[in-house]
């Protein structure tokens, strides 16, 4: 994280060469106010004022930090979360140079997408983290429905699909101290006003964009505003332990239930299974070929043709 924050400061011309030479002797957190200042500077494509205007939320997105380019909005959000920032603050970037997914793969996120991270202090234990990811998926799906997408689906645990192709990914990360969750960072990447051929060739077949699905470009600022409102609605359910209501909304939009999948869990052998449903804890419930039932807590489920 330190190198990424230093690179951001260098790119924005906020560090002299002397400061760079001496940076190892300086606590990187001393630069938190400068990072916040950069996030309040005017950007060309994402307009914080337009997002904030008539934003119907109580706390989500009331504090926006918008950057021209960062390595990853989750990285910047994690940094800011440990340096006195309001619950519900949002970090947005027009571009990302090293975005990350659940498997740790990095890729570039070009202009035209929605790349953001929400900083939450939800006061929950680790067992509830999968439900935060599922709740975020519901918020994204509801957002897409509002802008005209028909039948967006949620692929367990963190992808939003349109017509069987991925349009959005979610990455939830905990900031913990002494086994206590201090903050949760929820990264969301939506392929909005992009062309599929902008992606690496190996990703093009399974990827789509809102521009391609709707046949037109949309307003990224409106998309962000709508998502923040939907996210707060679903997060308030979460805060009041309305887990069943969240799971009901998730199940209605599930892309995974009823399909044969290849389960890839960390430190376990891959196996094929039939997806039966989702548990109260957010685990995927599957039936293996031998008839035994398993709860998949983490990993990937690859849909089999």
Secondary structure, DSSP 8 states (H G I E B T S, - for coil): -HHHHHHHHHHTT-S-HHHHHTGGGS-GGGGHHHHHHHHTS--SS--HHHHHTT---SSTTSSEEEEEEES-HHHHHHHHHTSS--TT-EEEEEEEEEEE-TT--EEEE-TTSEEEEEEE-----GGGHHHHHHHHHHHHHHHHHHTT-SS-EEETTTEEEETTEEEEEEEEEEEEETTEEEEEEEEEEE--S--GGGS-HHHHTTB--HHHHHTS---HHHHHHHHHHHHHHHHHHHHTT-HHHHHHHHHHTBSSTT-EEEEE-TTS--EEEEEEEE-TTS-EEEEETTS-EEEE-SSEEEE--
